[in-house]
Amino acid sequence: MIPLTLPNARTEPLRVLCLGAHADDIEIGCGGLLLDLLASVEAAVHWVVFSGDDIRADEAERSAQRFAGNKAALEVEVHHFQDGLLPHQLPAIKAVFEAIKRRSRPDLILTHVANDSHQDHRVIAELSANTFRDHLLLGYEIPKYDGDLGRPNLYAHLSADVARRKAGAICEGFPSQRHRQWFSPDTFLALARLRGIECNAPEGYAEGFYAPKVVLAF
């Protein structure tokens, strides 16, 4: 399989926009990619979470710092839209997207996949696509009860170490979620293992993404 490589001959940091409906979505969906990417390139990361109370907001900020590490310039933005009711708060959320667009020129956008069964996730996916229409946008996936996992068309290989670090960091970083039956390292490692099989990852682990539109340049 021939890999597509982000350009490394850059005169300015890679601008990464991470969008999540809930405090742990970004980490679950693309935490491994971020651990690898932000350790290897100079980057400026805008990390936006759209819902959560004060406890969840604190978890989100601490976790974002943990995943971004010391190398990346990080801006964390946490909003307090009501969890589970994002479709009913659409105009206000759209205004947040437009504000982000006015002050940001992202090279890479990591957001929810469009056909996610969770209503909050779908809102963020839809607004991501219609706000940032000419950008490299990758939709990440979240395992859940609904069983909506699909067939990714883009993969990021993970080392076994990064896969385990991701799973451990999620569970340590969000103690408010530990009571949930599915919230365990086994869940995150299992999905990474399956995606690793699908893309023949050297160490057996990967994250899957959905790229709605990509331009090849030579």
Residue pairs with C-beta under 8 A, 6 or more apart in sequence:
1 199
1 200
4 214
6 14
6 41
6 108
8 41
10 41
10 42
13 41
13 42
13 43
13 44
13 72
13 73
14 37
14 41
14 42
14 43
14 44
14 107
14 108
15 43
15 44
15 46
15 104
15 105
15 106
15 107
15 108
16 34
16 37
16 38
16 43
16 44
16 45
16 46
16 72
16 106
16 107
16 108
16 109
16 110
17 45
17 46
17 48
17 100
17 104
17 106
17 108
17 109
17 110
17 132
18 26
18 30
18 34
18 45
18 46
18 47
18 48
18 64
18 110
18 111
19 26
19 48
19 50
19 109
19 110
19 111
19 112
19 124
19 128
20 26
20 29
20 48
20 49
20 50
20 111
20 112
20 124
21 49
21 50
21 51
21 86
21 112
21 118
21 120
21 121
21 123
21 124
22 49
22 50
22 51
22 52
22 56
22 83
22 120
23 49
23 51
23 52
23 56
23 57
23 59
23 60
23 63
23 78
23 174
24 59
24 60
24 63
24 170
24 173
24 174
24 177
25 49
25 112
25 121
25 140
25 142
26 34
26 47
26 49
26 64
26 67
26 110
26 140
27 63
27 67
27 166
27 169
27 170
27 173
27 174
28 140
28 142
28 143
28 170
28 188
29 110
29 112
29 140
29 141
29 142
29 207
30 110
30 138
30 140
30 156
30 207
30 209
31 67
31 166
31 169
31 170
32 156
32 158
32 162
32 163
32 166
32 192
32 205
32 207
33 110
33 156
33 158
33 207
33 209
34 45
34 67
34 68
34 110
35 67
35 69
35 162
35 165
35 166
36 156
36 158
36 159
36 162
37 43
38 45
38 67
38 68
38 69
38 71
38 72
39 69
39 71
42 71
42 72
43 71
43 72
43 73
44 72
44 73
44 74
44 75
45 64
45 68
45 72
45 73
45 74
45 75
46 75
46 77
46 100
46 104
46 106
47 60
47 64
47 68
47 74
47 75
47 76
47 77
48 77
48 78
48 79
48 96
48 100
49 57
49 60
49 76
49 77
49 78
49 79
50 79
50 81
50 86
50 93
50 96
50 120
50 124
51 79
51 80
51 81
51 82
51 83
51 86
51 120
52 59
52 60
52 78
52 80
52 83
53 80
55 176
56 176
57 78
57 80
59 173
59 174
59 175
59 176
60 76
60 78
61 76
61 78
62 173
63 169
63 170
63 173
63 174
64 74
64 76
65 74
65 76
66 169
66 173
67 169
68 74
77 100
79 93
79 96
81 89
81 92
81 93
82 89
83 120
84 119
84 120
85 120
86 93
86 119
86 120
86 123
86 124
87 119
87 120
87 122
87 123
90 123
93 123
93 124
93 127
94 127
94 131
97 127
97 128
97 131
98 131
100 131
101 131
101 132
106 132
106 135
107 135
107 136
108 135
108 136
108 138
109 128
109 132
109 135
109 136
109 137
109 138
110 138
110 140
111 124
111 125
111 128
111 137
111 138
111 139
111 140
112 121
112 122
112 124
112 125
112 128
112 139
112 140
112 142
113 121
113 125
113 139
113 140
113 141
113 150
113 209
113 210
114 122
114 125
114 126
114 129
114 139
114 210
114 212
115 122
115 148
115 150
116 122
116 125
116 141
116 142
116 148
117 144
117 146
117 148
118 142
118 144
118 146
121 142
125 139
128 137
129 137
129 212
136 211
136 214
137 211
137 212
137 213
138 154
138 209
138 210
138 211
139 209
139 210
139 211
139 212
140 207
140 208
140 209
141 149
141 150
141 152
141 191
141 208
141 209
141 210
143 149
143 182
143 187
143 188
143 191
144 182
145 182
149 191
150 210
152 195
152 198
152 208
152 209
152 210
153 209
153 210
153 211
154 208
154 209
154 210
154 211
154 214
155 195
155 198
155 199
155 201
155 206
155 207
155 208
155 209
156 206
156 207
156 209
157 196
157 199
157 201
157 202
157 203
157 205
157 206
158 166
158 192
158 196
158 201
158 203
158 205
158 206
158 207
159 203
159 205
160 203
160 204
160 205
162 205
163 188
163 189
163 192
163 193
163 203
163 205
164 185
164 189
166 188
166 192
167 185
167 188
167 189
167 192
168 185
170 185
170 188
171 178
171 183
171 184
171 185
174 183
177 183
189 205
192 205
192 206
192 207
193 204
193 205
195 201
195 205
195 206
195 207
195 208
196 203
196 204
196 205
196 206
197 204
198 206
198 208
199 206
199 208
